[in-house]
Amino acid sequence: MRHRIHHRKLNRTSEHRRALNRNMAQSLIEHGKITTTLPKARNIRPFVEKLITLAIKTRKMAAANDDAGSLRSRRRIHKMLGERSIVPAEHRESYDGMSDAARAKSMRMTSGRRYRTGEPKGRLAFTGESVIHRLIETVAARFEDRPGGYTRLIRLAERRVGDHSQLAVVQFIGDEEVPTALAKPARSARRRRADARYGLAIKLSKKRSGKGGGAVQEDKPADAEAKTDEAARSTTE
């Protein structure tokens, strides 16, 4: 028996689990918070905090003119996190309406390398931003004076439709919303269908309990009742 195995397998292979961690970390860096199941949320927090610690170390080395150390830290981040191009939030609608060729031009240079800073280049209205650039320049800059604990996990009362798994929100420290500004999120189509089925089940159970626990009896039409009365009279005559 192997002891002291701390990581969660999440019913996945090691390659699938690494890809899951990368995708969730990239989404957290892009959006600031993600909603997922509780085991995945617990599993992603240490991974993201290691990335932020490396990003802070990279910034300090760059400020000290240690180019070799900064490059090593960037390579370690790239090895752990991978790479993704982030579309600016104000240009997402126009990006969705672009052709594949126009999207490729706004995401990559002519040489094939991704754009890094997200600033417009040439005639392009916008370019993609590297997720590593946002991690180092935006996320790590907020936590330079913080020794650790960059993320927060909040359990949600609602459960996921389908397998009833407990949900949780992972967000960066400092992205809290004011209680007066909180708004109830819109229900998805799947959630509305599930609520409709649940309401129908409650209605049928109440109808059964009101009739003594028997099966639900459908009301017979008036014509059917009249025919049964005539058949009863003919048999007695």
DRENFI-457902 format. One line per field, with one value per residue: residue number from 1; residue in one letter; chain; x, y, z of N, C-alpha, C in turn. Coordinates in nm, 4 decimals, decimal comma. Layout:
resi c(NUM:...);
resn c(a:...);
chain c(A:...);
neast c(X:...);
nnorth c(Y:...);
nup c(Z:...);
caeast c(X:...);
canorth c(Y:...);
caup c(Z:...);
ceast c(X:...);
cnorth c(Y:...);
cup c(Z:...);
end
This chain:
resi c(1:2:3:4:5:6:7:8:9:10:11:12:13:14:15:16:17:18:19:20:21:22:23:24:25:26:27:28:29:30:31:32:33:34:35:36:37:38:39:40:41:42:43:44:45:46:47:48:49:50:51:52:53:54:55:56:57:58:59:60:61:62:63:64:65:66:67:68:69:70:71:72:73:74:75:76:77:78:79:80:81:82:83:84:85:86:87:88:89:90:91:92:93:94:95:96:97:98:99:100:101:102:103:104:105:106:107:108:109:110:111:112:113:114:115:116:117:118:119:120:121:122:123:124:125:126:127:128:129:130:131:132:133:134:135:136:137:138:139:140:141:142:143:144:145:146:147:148:149:150:151:152:153:154:155:156:157:158:159:160:161:162:163:164:165:166:167:168:169:170:171:172:173:174:175:176:177:178:179:180:181:182:183:184:185:186:187:188:189:190:191:192:193:194:195:196:197:198:199:200:201:202:203:204:205:206:207:208:209:210:211:212:213:214:215:216:217:218:219:220:221:222:223:224:225:226:227:228:229:230:231:232:233:234:235:236:237);
resn c(m:r:h:r:i:h:h:r:k:l:n:r:t:s:e:h:r:r:a:l:n:r:n:m:a:q:s:l:i:e:h:g:k:i:t:t:t:l:p:k:a:r:n:i:r:p:f:v:e:k:l:i:t:l:a:i:k:t:r:k:m:a:a:a:n:d:d:a:g:s:l:r:s:r:r:r:i:h:k:m:l:g:e:r:s:i:v:p:a:e:h:r:e:s:y:d:g:m:s:d:a:a:r:a:k:s:m:r:m:t:s:g:r:r:y:r:t:g:e:p:k:g:r:l:a:f:t:g:e:s:v:i:h:r:l:i:e:t:v:a:a:r:f:e:d:r:p:g:g:y:t:r:l:i:r:l:a:e:r:r:v:g:d:h:s:q:l:a:v:v:q:f:i:g:d:e:e:v:p:t:a:l:a:k:p:a:r:s:a:r:r:r:r:a:d:a:r:y:g:l:a:i:k:l:s:k:k:r:s:g:k:g:g:g:a:v:q:e:d:k:p:a:d:a:e:a:k:t:d:e:a:a:r:s:t:t:e);
chain c(A:A:A:A:A:A:A:A:A:A:A:A:A:A:A:A:A:A:A:A:A:A:A:A:A:A:A:A:A:A:A:A:A:A:A:A:A:A:A:A:A:A:A:A:A:A:A:A:A:A:A:A:A:A:A:A:A:A:A:A:A:A:A:A:A:A:A:A:A:A:A:A:A:A:A:A:A:A:A:A:A:A:A:A:A:A:A:A:A:A:A:A:A:A:A:A:A:A:A:A:A:A:A:A:A:A:A:A:A:A:A:A:A:A:A:A:A:A:A:A:A:A:A:A:A:A:A:A:A:A:A:A:A:A:A:A:A:A:A:A:A:A:A:A:A:A:A:A:A:A:A:A:A:A:A:A:A:A:A:A:A:A:A:A:A:A:A:A:A:A:A:A:A:A:A:A:A:A:A:A:A:A:A:A:A:A:A:A:A:A:A:A:A:A:A:A:A:A:A:A:A:A:A:A:A:A:A:A:A:A:A:A:A:A:A:A:A:A:A:A:A:A:A:A:A:A:A:A:A:A:A:A:A:A:A:A:A);
neast c(0,0854:0,0580:0,1586:0,0915:0,0011:-0,1020:-0,2424:-0,5467:-0,7122:-0,9387:-1,0786:-0,9440:-0,6865:-0,3296:-0,2391:-0,4772:-0,5618:-0,3621:-0,4088:-0,6660:-0,6157:-0,4559:-0,6340:-0,8382:-0,6927:-0,6060:-0,8554:-0,9342:-0,7407:-0,8062:-1,0796:-1,1060:-1,2621:-1,4038:-1,6586:-1,7050:-1,7013:-1,6790:-1,4553:-1,2807:-1,2366:-1,0979:-0,8719:-0,7526:-0,6656:-0,4028:-0,2368:-0,2758:-0,1864:0,0854:0,1653:0,1189:0,3017:0,5433:0,5163:0,5319:0,7933:0,9228:0,8704:1,0120:1,2749:1,3057:1,2867:1,5205:1,7056:1,7855:1,8053:1,8487:1,7505:1,4825:1,4018:1,4246:1,2223:0,9965:0,9979:0,9464:0,6856:0,5581:0,5901:0,4324:0,1789:0,1165:-0,0078:-0,2277:-0,4376:-0,5997:-0,8999:-0,9821:-1,2301:-1,4020:-1,4045:-1,5133:-1,7611:-1,7324:-1,5251:-1,6520:-1,8063:-1,6238:-1,4415:-1,2629:-1,0080:-0,9660:-0,9758:-0,7467:-0,5484:-0,5753:-0,5005:-0,2460:0,0888:0,2460:0,4634:0,3743:0,3855:0,2198:0,0404:0,1411:0,0938:-0,1616:-0,2184:-0,3333:-0,2185:-0,0802:-0,3192:-0,5058:-0,7839:-0,7714:-0,5699:-0,4833:-0,4221:-0,1562:-0,1906:0,0052:0,1324:-0,0728:-0,0933:0,1565:0,1843:-0,0591:-0,2115:-0,0133:0,0965:-0,0839:-0,0494:0,2057:0,2977:0,1919:0,2180:0,1115:-0,1764:-0,3647:-0,6053:-0,9580:-1,2070:-1,5435:-1,8247:-2,1237:-2,4801:-2,6565:-2,6837:-2,5232:-2,6983:-2,8000:-2,5840:-2,5976:-2,3836:-2,1854:-2,1307:-1,8794:-1,7150:-1,4190:-1,2048:-0,9990:-0,8371:-0,9703:-1,1497:-1,4065:-1,7612:-1,9790:-2,2318:-2,4777:-2,4734:-2,5055:-2,6544:-2,9108:-2,8185:-2,9110:-3,1292:-3,0341:-3,1338:-3,1387:-3,1573:-3,4108:-3,5764:-3,5310:-3,6366:-3,9018:-3,9750:-3,9418:-4,1353:-4,3677:-4,3615:-4,3998:-4,6570:-4,8076:-4,7646:-4,8938:-5,1521:-5,2029:-5,1833:-5,4023:-5,6130:-5,6202:-5,3895:-5,4077:-5,3842:-5,3591:-5,6583:-5,8101:-6,0433:-6,3539:-6,5085:-6,8269:-6,9862:-6,8932:-6,9730:-7,2502:-7,2930:-7,2179:-7,4184:-7,6475:-7,5860:-7,5957:-7,8706:-7,9880:-7,8983:-8,0257:-8,2924);
nnorth c(-0,1191:0,2167:0,4970:0,8315:0,9775:1,2576:1,3935:1,4360:1,2005:1,2242:1,0547:1,0271:0,9910:1,0565:1,2297:1,3394:1,4649:1,6589:1,8188:1,9071:2,0619:2,2647:2,3870:2,4803:2,6539:2,8431:2,9471:3,0603:3,2620:3,4152:3,4965:3,5620:3,4287:3,1035:2,8527:2,5391:2,1843:2,0773:1,8970:1,9418:2,2144:2,2246:2,0924:2,2580:2,4910:2,4831:2,4484:2,6821:2,8753:2,8154:2,8882:3,1662:3,2403:3,1808:3,3664:3,6091:3,5872:3,5994:3,8651:4,0040:3,9254:4,0339:4,3033:4,3315:4,3192:4,0644:3,8848:3,6210:3,4612:3,5474:3,4546:3,1780:3,1369:3,2118:3,0117:2,7891:2,8517:2,8413:2,5702:2,4528:2,5761:2,6069:2,7606:3,0188:3,2232:3,5181:3,6743:4,0154:4,1498:4,3534:4,3129:4,0703:4,0128:4,1048:3,9375:3,6885:3,7136:3,7072:3,5692:3,2535:3,3017:3,5730:3,5604:3,4091:3,5903:3,7903:3,6572:3,5421:3,6169:3,6879:3,5206:3,3076:3,3058:3,3715:3,6731:3,8836:4,0995:4,1964:4,4401:4,6581:4,5927:4,7290:4,7334:4,5962:4,5764:4,4717:4,2472:3,9168:3,8391:3,7035:3,4385:3,3926:3,6379:3,7968:3,6740:3,7359:4,0173:4,1317:3,9716:3,8770:4,1208:4,2295:4,0872:4,1166:4,2027:4,0195:3,7330:3,4831:3,2682:3,3372:3,2823:3,2094:2,9889:2,9243:2,7671:2,6665:2,6828:2,5639:2,2710:2,0750:2,0183:1,7017:1,5108:1,5931:1,7061:1,8835:2,2300:2,4861:2,8040:2,9384:3,2035:3,4980:3,6612:3,9657:4,0135:4,0344:4,0851:4,3553:4,3156:4,4470:4,4715:4,2254:4,0005:3,7751:3,4992:3,4279:3,1575:2,8585:2,6867:2,4130:2,4017:2,5180:2,3239:2,1086:2,2119:2,2365:1,9658:1,8786:2,0333:1,9299:1,6669:1,7087:1,8154:1,5969:1,4131:1,5393:1,5281:1,2559:1,1968:1,3374:1,1833:0,9599:0,8137:0,6452:0,5516:0,7998:0,9016:0,9459:1,1889:1,0906:1,1509:1,3141:1,1847:0,9225:0,8458:0,8562:0,6503:0,4253:0,4267:0,3762:0,1186:-0,0188:-0,0017:-0,1459:-0,4045:-0,4629:-0,4553);
nup c(0,0000:-0,0872:0,0858:0,2083:-0,0130:-0,1496:-0,3474:-0,5388:-0,7376:-0,8968:-1,0615:-1,3056:-1,5554:-1,5222:-1,7256:-1,8179:-1,5857:-1,5470:-1,7736:-1,7095:-1,4780:-1,5896:-1,7740:-1,6032:-1,4397:-1,6290:-1,7069:-1,4641:-1,4335:-1,6537:-1,6164:-1,3469:-1,1583:-1,1090:-1,1395:-1,0126:-0,9320:-0,5879:-0,5138:-0,7357:-0,7088:-0,4646:-0,5456:-0,7360:-0,6160:-0,4706:-0,6951:-0,8490:-0,6700:-0,6478:-0,9051:-0,8980:-0,7020:-0,8350:-1,0431:-0,9024:-0,8106:-1,0566:-1,1324:-0,9328:-0,9876:-1,2415:-1,1781:-1,0383:-1,2363:-1,3081:-1,5563:-1,6429:-1,4292:-1,4286:-1,6786:-1,6419:-1,4493:-1,5947:-1,7869:-1,6277:-1,5453:-1,7927:-1,8497:-1,6506:-1,6758:-1,9486:-2,2509:-2,3616:-2,5630:-2,4794:-2,5441:-2,5503:-2,3277:-2,4195:-2,6903:-2,7543:-2,8721:-3,1367:-3,2084:-3,2110:-3,4395:-3,6457:-3,9282:-3,9645:-4,0630:-4,0040:-3,7270:-3,6756:-3,7573:-3,5634:-3,3364:-3,3704:-3,4820:-3,8029:-3,8156:-3,6686:-3,3944:-3,0799:-2,9962:-2,7274:-2,5392:-2,5904:-2,7081:-2,9762:-3,3087:-3,5960:-3,8508:-3,7119:-3,4933:-3,2384:-3,0444:-2,9279:-2,5830:-2,3985:-2,1657:-1,9763:-1,9685:-1,8595:-1,6093:-1,4912:-1,5165:-1,4349:-1,2423:-1,0565:-0,9863:-0,8089:-0,5751:-0,4696:-0,2207:-0,0505:0,1510:0,0899:0,0206:-0,1979:-0,3156:-0,2811:-0,1577:-0,1986:-0,0885:-0,2544:-0,2185:-0,3954:-0,6067:-0,8646:-1,1662:-1,2654:-1,1624:-0,9037:-0,7671:-0,5278:-0,5552:-0,5968:-0,5691:-0,6935:-0,6431:-0,6809:-0,4074:-0,2985:-0,4988:-0,4074:-0,3932:-0,3170:-0,0676:-0,1190:-0,3889:-0,4957:-0,7211:-0,8146:-1,0062:-1,3471:-1,4304:-1,5906:-1,8972:-1,8544:-1,5770:-1,5429:-1,6652:-1,4934:-1,2522:-1,3301:-1,3661:-1,1034:-0,9711:-1,0913:-0,9964:-0,7212:-0,7283:-0,8258:-0,6195:-0,4062:-0,5041:-0,5066:-0,2318:-0,1382:-0,2249:-0,0670:-0,0989:-0,3140:-0,6641:-0,9194:-1,0522:-1,3582:-1,4729:-1,6000:-1,9135:-1,9815:-2,1737:-2,1653:-1,9098:-1,9397:-2,1275:-1,9806:-1,7827:-1,9392:-2,0307:-1,7897:-1,7239:-1,9342:-1,8871:-1,6432:-1,7176);
caeast c(0,0000:0,1350:0,1122:0,1259:-0,0352:-0,1883:-0,3217:-0,6740:-0,7077:-1,0550:-1,1239:-0,8810:-0,5463:-0,2409:-0,2371:-0,6061:-0,5667:-0,2780:-0,4802:-0,7765:-0,5603:-0,4134:-0,7501:-0,9065:-0,6077:-0,6129:-0,9861:-0,9341:-0,6604:-0,8768:-1,2076:-1,1006:-1,3275:-1,4662:-1,7510:-1,6807:-1,7371:-1,5963:-1,3233:-1,1950:-1,1985:-0,9928:-0,7512:-0,6915:-0,6102:-0,2562:-0,1722:-0,2793:-0,1038:0,2251:0,1871:0,1276:0,4300:0,6459:0,5016:0,5867:0,9386:0,9668:0,8683:1,1211:1,4002:1,3121:1,3147:1,6607:1,7865:1,8318:1,7350:1,8581:1,6555:1,3471:1,3730:1,4022:1,0895:0,8963:0,9936:0,8766:0,5421:0,5100:0,5845:0,3211:0,0504:0,0855:-0,0312:-0,3609:-0,4616:-0,7211:-0,9647:-1,0298:-1,3738:-1,4779:-1,4014:-1,5551:-1,8721:-1,6776:-1,4449:-1,7428:-1,8560:-1,5138:-1,4100:-1,1499:-0,8833:-0,9517:-0,9427:-0,6068:-0,4643:-0,5808:-0,4440:-0,1060:0,1651:0,2757:0,5600:0,3077:0,3880:0,1045:0,0592:0,1669:0,0409:-0,3007:-0,2338:-0,3579:-0,1012:-0,1090:-0,4594:-0,5929:-0,8531:-0,7282:-0,4947:-0,4972:-0,3266:-0,1038:-0,2352:0,1219:0,1525:-0,1720:-0,0584:0,2726:0,1696:-0,1851:-0,2483:0,0970:0,1204:-0,1752:-0,0151:0,3501:0,3222:0,1167:0,3037:0,0452:-0,3219:-0,4100:-0,7368:-1,0620:-1,3051:-1,6761:-1,9216:-2,2548:-2,5920:-2,7185:-2,6085:-2,5194:-2,8066:-2,7491:-2,5287:-2,6217:-2,2557:-2,1772:-2,0580:-1,8007:-1,6553:-1,2796:-1,1782:-0,8825:-0,8620:-0,9874:-1,2561:-1,5359:-1,8672:-2,0521:-2,3588:-2,5901:-2,4624:-2,5223:-2,7761:-2,9328:-2,7869:-3,0210:-3,1320:-3,0099:-3,2457:-3,1375:-3,2086:-3,5557:-3,6412:-3,5244:-3,7327:-4,0368:-4,0001:-3,9545:-4,2658:-4,4713:-4,3595:-4,4636:-4,8006:-4,8682:-4,7629:-5,0013:-5,2809:-5,2194:-5,2082:-5,5365:-5,7112:-5,6013:-5,2709:-5,4280:-5,3324:-5,4286:-5,7663:-5,8470:-6,1865:-6,4174:-6,5956:-6,9712:-7,0406:-6,8587:-7,0578:-7,3865:-7,2947:-7,2131:-7,5504:-7,7398:-7,5531:-7,6423:-8,0163:-8,0244:-7,8715:-8,1279:-8,4194);
canorth c(0,0000:0,3409:0,5935:0,9733:1,0252:1,3688:1,4527:1,3730:1,1436:1,2781:0,9536:1,0601:0,9560:1,1670:1,3267:1,4098:1,5494:1,7752:1,9054:1,9689:2,1674:2,3755:2,4571:2,5517:2,7658:2,9452:3,0128:3,1438:3,3808:3,4966:3,5511:3,6038:3,3291:2,9930:2,7700:2,3986:2,0975:2,0999:1,8310:2,0095:2,3438:2,2003:2,0447:2,3604:2,6033:2,4800:2,4635:2,8232:2,9548:2,7952:2,9697:3,3074:3,2567:3,1863:3,4927:3,7150:3,5698:3,6491:4,0108:4,0521:3,9058:4,1318:4,4342:4,3309:4,3027:3,9262:3,8352:3,4753:3,4064:3,5763:3,3641:3,0447:3,1334:3,2132:2,8790:2,7009:2,8831:2,7895:2,4248:2,4145:2,6338:2,6066:2,8922:3,0450:3,3618:3,5716:3,7796:4,1223:4,1406:4,4492:4,2741:3,9315:4,0029:4,1162:3,8178:3,5789:3,7312:3,7035:3,4437:3,1831:3,3668:3,6969:3,5226:3,3669:3,7101:3,8654:3,5764:3,5065:3,6979:3,6229:3,4144:3,1977:3,3248:3,4405:3,8067:3,8711:4,2052:4,2271:4,5738:4,6544:4,5944:4,7622:4,7618:4,5138:4,6488:4,4145:4,1223:3,8330:3,8568:3,5779:3,4125:3,4086:3,7826:3,8464:3,6215:3,8061:4,1629:4,1758:3,8975:3,8777:4,2572:4,2583:4,0111:4,1221:4,2240:3,9196:3,6142:3,3610:3,2713:3,4292:3,2417:3,1817:2,8877:2,9497:2,6622:2,7143:2,6054:2,4843:2,1556:2,0645:1,9402:1,5806:1,4195:1,6518:1,7330:2,0117:2,3283:2,5839:2,9123:2,9720:3,3387:3,5628:3,7496:4,1040:4,0232:4,0176:4,1770:4,4171:4,2438:4,5174:4,4633:4,0878:3,9738:3,6329:3,4659:3,3749:3,0122:2,8022:2,6083:2,2825:2,4214:2,5410:2,1955:2,0286:2,2685:2,2029:1,8249:1,8684:2,0870:1,8353:1,5526:1,7511:1,8304:1,4640:1,3505:1,6000:1,4812:1,1187:1,1976:1,3886:1,0795:0,8415:0,7374:0,5611:0,6009:0,9157:0,8616:1,0487:1,2180:1,0381:1,2492:1,2971:1,0865:0,7879:0,8146:0,8301:0,5169:0,3232:0,4222:0,3058:-0,0250:-0,0775:-0,0143:-0,2543:-0,5331:-0,4871:-0,4830);
caup c(0,0000:-0,0964:0,1838:0,1929:-0,1464:-0,1105:-0,4544:-0,5727:-0,8730:-0,9685:-1,1582:-1,4334:-1,5689:-1,4867:-1,8347:-1,8177:-1,4668:-1,5729:-1,8673:-1,6355:-1,3931:-1,6745:-1,8294:-1,4962:-1,3982:-1,7340:-1,6976:-1,3432:-1,4625:-1,7532:-1,5697:-1,2077:-1,0745:-1,1805:-1,0628:-1,0433:-0,8205:-0,4690:-0,5211:-0,8329:-0,6519:-0,3655:-0,6129:-0,8209:-0,5393:-0,4547:-0,8256:-0,8875:-0,5784:-0,6884:-1,0249:-0,8592:-0,6330:-0,9393:-1,1155:-0,8161:-0,8149:-1,1872:-1,1283:-0,8482:-1,0598:-1,3498:-1,1181:-0,9952:-1,3585:-1,3189:-1,6745:-1,6485:-1,3328:-1,4752:-1,7899:-1,5861:-1,3857:-1,7014:-1,8486:-1,5343:-1,5550:-1,9210:-1,8386:-1,5646:-1,7149:-2,0909:-2,3094:-2,4183:-2,6017:-2,4192:-2,6213:-2,4606:-2,3007:-2,5007:-2,8321:-2,7692:-2,9672:-3,2717:-3,2342:-3,2446:-3,5749:-3,7428:-3,9957:-3,9040:-4,1051:-3,9266:-3,5891:-3,6717:-3,7665:-3,4376:-3,2287:-3,3954:-3,5758:-3,9304:-3,7877:-3,5989:-3,2496:-3,0241:-2,9415:-2,5846:-2,4528:-2,6200:-2,7657:-3,1213:-3,3941:-3,7355:-3,8818:-3,6282:-3,3858:-3,1112:-3,0523:-2,8099:-2,4736:-2,3452:-2,0283:-1,8900:-1,9526:-1,7633:-1,4775:-1,4350:-1,5146:-1,3740:-1,1217:-0,9598:-0,9396:-0,6986:-0,4555:-0,4443:-0,0780:0,0256:0,1624:0,0426:0,0313:-0,3020:-0,3655:-0,1816:-0,1989:-0,1402:-0,1215:-0,2974:-0,1646:-0,5016:-0,6545:-1,0100:-1,2236:-1,3266:-1,0626:-0,7713:-0,7015:-0,4590:-0,6331:-0,5224:-0,6474:-0,6644:-0,6898:-0,6222:-0,2939:-0,3413:-0,5991:-0,3415:-0,4322:-0,2066:-0,0520:-0,1806:-0,5342:-0,5400:-0,7972:-0,8346:-1,1457:-1,4280:-1,4352:-1,7225:-1,9501:-1,7885:-1,4424:-1,5522:-1,6905:-1,3707:-1,1569:-1,3766:-1,3331:-0,9579:-0,9348:-1,1328:-0,9046:-0,5964:-0,7541:-0,8350:-0,4874:-0,3279:-0,5566:-0,4594:-0,0882:-0,1146:-0,2575:0,0159:-0,1341:-0,4303:-0,7916:-0,9722:-1,1401:-1,4544:-1,4780:-1,7193:-1,9784:-1,9566:-2,2674:-2,1189:-1,7948:-1,9898:-2,1892:-1,8748:-1,7194:-2,0298:-2,0310:-1,6635:-1,7319:-2,0273:-1,8224:-1,5409:-1,7838);
ceast c(0,0894:0,0752:0,1537:0,1091:-0,1399:-0,2799:-0,4496:-0,6671:-0,8236:-1,1040:-1,0696:-0,7390:-0,4600:-0,2370:-0,3655:-0,6155:-0,4797:-0,3460:-0,5963:-0,7263:-0,5177:-0,5325:-0,8228:-0,8241:-0,6094:-0,7462:-0,9943:-0,8539:-0,7337:-0,9982:-1,2050:-1,1693:-1,3898:-1,5578:-1,7326:-1,7244:-1,6372:-1,4625:-1,2287:-1,1481:-1,0883:-0,8621:-0,6795:-0,6252:-0,4592:-0,1816:-0,1656:-0,1896:0,0458:0,2586:0,2028:0,2578:0,5455:0,6391:0,5561:0,7396:0,9953:0,9713:0,9832:1,2561:1,4151:1,3425:1,4601:1,7567:1,8507:1,7566:1,7375:1,7588:1,5117:1,3075:1,3468:1,2637:0,9788:0,8845:0,9248:0,7261:0,4845:0,4975:0,4641:0,1864:0,0157:0,0593:-0,1718:-0,3691:-0,5967:-0,7749:-1,0110:-1,1814:-1,4548:-1,4828:-1,4501:-1,6690:-1,8221:-1,5925:-1,5341:-1,7949:-1,7494:-1,5071:-1,2896:-1,0172:-0,8595:-0,9179:-0,7957:-0,5129:-0,4620:-0,5194:-0,2948:-0,0426:0,1849:0,3726:0,4978:0,3075:0,2642:0,1412:0,0647:0,0912:-0,1066:-0,3241:-0,2580:-0,2275:-0,1434:-0,2540:-0,5570:-0,6552:-0,8103:-0,6448:-0,5137:-0,3889:-0,2834:-0,1491:-0,1179:0,1505:0,0525:-0,1412:0,0533:0,2451:0,0450:-0,2119:-0,1380:0,1252:0,0301:-0,1289:0,1342:0,3818:0,2491:0,1984:0,2407:-0,1046:-0,3835:-0,5518:-0,8304:-1,1580:-1,4349:-1,7700:-2,0560:-2,3638:-2,6546:-2,6251:-2,6173:-2,6321:-2,7459:-2,7001:-2,5394:-2,4921:-2,2573:-2,0864:-1,9842:-1,7445:-1,5127:-1,2523:-1,0539:-0,9251:-0,8690:-1,0935:-1,3941:-1,6341:-1,9356:-2,1866:-2,4769:-2,5887:-2,4818:-2,6560:-2,7882:-2,9056:-2,9071:-3,0130:-3,1088:-3,1320:-3,2541:-3,1923:-3,3596:-3,6305:-3,6417:-3,6235:-3,8756:-4,0713:-4,0203:-4,0906:-4,3793:-4,4769:-4,4254:-4,6151:-4,8699:-4,8707:-4,8714:-5,1380:-5,3083:-5,2525:-5,3477:-5,6437:-5,6843:-5,4837:-5,2895:-5,3688:-5,4160:-5,5314:-5,8027:-5,9984:-6,2446:-6,5034:-6,7421:-7,0316:-7,0115:-6,9452:-7,2006:-7,3961:-7,2932:-7,3479:-7,6493:-7,7119:-7,6008:-7,7934:-8,0567:-8,0012:-7,9772:-8,2639:-8,4198);
cnorth c(0,1247:0,4452:0,7350:1,0207:1,1331:1,4170:1,3728:1,3216:1,1920:1,1848:0,9814:1,0061:1,0779:1,2727:1,4084:1,5054:1,6741:1,8721:1,9769:2,0838:2,2884:2,4560:2,5381:2,6709:2,8775:3,0199:3,1028:3,2721:3,4728:3,5675:3,5987:3,5102:3,2229:2,9193:2,6259:2,3146:2,1155:2,0248:1,8978:2,1447:2,3276:2,1596:2,1563:2,4703:2,5954:2,4999:2,6097:2,9066:2,9346:2,8797:3,1178:3,3348:3,2646:3,3179:3,6098:3,7083:3,6225:3,8008:4,0668:4,0360:4,0053:4,2713:4,4442:4,3116:4,1642:3,8613:3,6828:3,4103:3,4305:3,4833:3,2231:3,0339:3,1346:3,0765:2,7776:2,7250:2,8259:2,6376:2,3797:2,4550:2,6133:2,7480:2,8997:3,1928:3,4059:3,6840:3,8884:4,1207:4,2344:4,4123:4,1317:3,9158:4,0133:3,9948:3,7001:3,5905:3,7271:3,5679:3,3787:3,2490:3,4954:3,6676:3,4833:3,4877:3,7873:3,7884:3,5502:3,6018:3,6212:3,5076:3,2943:3,2115:3,4003:3,5838:3,7972:3,9733:4,2358:4,3653:4,5636:4,6670:4,6250:4,8002:4,6807:4,5982:4,5991:4,2907:4,0448:3,8618:3,7203:3,5596:3,4242:3,5564:3,8394:3,7969:3,7040:3,9550:4,2109:4,1061:3,9063:4,0171:4,2933:4,1955:4,0148:4,1351:4,1229:3,7905:3,4856:3,3744:3,3666:3,3982:3,2128:3,0784:2,9128:2,8385:2,7254:2,6235:2,5163:2,3730:2,1486:1,9760:1,8185:1,4826:1,4745:1,6756:1,8707:2,1055:2,4250:2,6857:2,9331:3,1095:3,3925:3,6498:3,8942:4,1236:4,0065:4,1232:4,2321:4,3468:4,3141:4,5059:4,3224:4,0717:3,8241:3,5976:3,4073:3,2235:2,9649:2,7225:2,4714:2,2933:2,4439:2,4105:2,1080:2,0795:2,2363:2,0569:1,8064:1,9212:1,9942:1,7150:1,5875:1,7620:1,6954:1,3944:1,4088:1,5495:1,3387:1,1152:1,2495:1,2862:0,9501:0,7565:0,6475:0,6215:0,7173:0,8686:0,9773:1,0657:1,1661:1,1460:1,2159:1,1920:0,9441:0,7479:0,7831:0,6910:0,4068:0,3146:0,3497:0,1558:-0,0926:-0,0964:-0,1309:-0,3908:-0,5646:-0,5177:-0,6212);
cup c(0,0000:-0,0022:0,1427:0,0484:-0,1275:-0,2220:-0,4782:-0,7162:-0,9595:-1,0788:-1,2985:-1,4355:-1,5377:-1,5971:-1,8382:-1,6995:-1,4842:-1,6694:-1,8000:-1,5485:-1,4758:-1,7251:-1,7215:-1,4478:-1,5017:-1,7295:-1,5751:-1,3655:-1,5597:-1,6940:-1,4245:-1,1119:-1,1630:-1,0850:-1,1068:-0,9248:-0,7058:-0,4734:-0,6209:-0,7792:-0,5483:-0,4328:-0,6882:-0,7405:-0,5180:-0,5856:-0,8668:-0,7971:-0,6048:-0,8106:-0,9886:-0,7853:-0,7327:-1,0162:-1,0332:-0,8153:-0,9469:-1,1891:-1,0449:-0,9172:-1,1738:-1,2954:-1,0728:-1,1126:-1,3670:-1,4352:-1,6822:-1,5514:-1,3740:-1,5887:-1,7394:-1,5230:-1,4902:-1,7688:-1,7578:-1,5367:-1,6833:-1,9176:-1,7572:-1,6219:-1,8610:-2,1390:-2,3661:-2,4537:-2,5479:-2,5067:-2,5252:-2,4478:-2,3894:-2,6483:-2,8538:-2,8696:-3,1112:-3,3065:-3,2740:-3,3877:-3,6826:-3,8139:-3,9285:-3,9409:-4,0257:-3,7816:-3,5777:-3,6778:-3,6348:-3,3212:-3,2456:-3,4951:-3,7067:-3,9112:-3,7175:-3,4483:-3,2032:-2,9865:-2,7901:-2,5012:-2,4770:-2,6767:-2,9163:-3,2000:-3,5373:-3,7564:-3,7967:-3,5169:-3,2488:-3,1419:-2,9230:-2,7075:-2,4214:-2,2007:-1,9313:-1,8662:-1,8525:-1,6227:-1,4136:-1,4172:-1,4408:-1,2407:-1,0165:-0,9066:-0,8216:-0,5673:-0,4234:-0,2952:0,0095:0,0321:0,1108:0,0565:-0,0688:-0,3512:-0,2493:-0,2414:-0,1252:-0,1853:-0,1573:-0,2413:-0,2712:-0,5466:-0,8065:-1,0592:-1,2929:-1,2232:-0,9209:-0,6956:-0,6374:-0,5375:-0,5418:-0,6204:-0,5991:-0,7238:-0,6217:-0,5038:-0,3449:-0,4463:-0,5373:-0,3899:-0,3076:-0,1918:-0,1165:-0,3316:-0,5857:-0,6106:-0,8183:-0,9795:-1,2175:-1,4341:-1,5776:-1,7678:-1,8832:-1,6467:-1,4443:-1,5778:-1,5656:-1,2664:-1,1975:-1,3452:-1,1829:-0,9126:-0,9738:-1,0405:-0,7719:-0,6137:-0,7588:-0,6990:-0,3975:-0,3737:-0,5103:-0,3106:-0,0563:-0,1433:-0,1824:-0,0248:-0,2534:-0,5543:-0,8390:-1,0733:-1,2310:-1,4557:-1,6093:-1,7831:-1,9558:-2,0481:-2,2204:-1,9999:-1,8398:-2,0520:-2,0845:-1,8025:-1,8068:-2,0338:-1,9044:-1,6659:-1,8205:-1,9659:-1,7150:-1,6027:-1,8482);
end
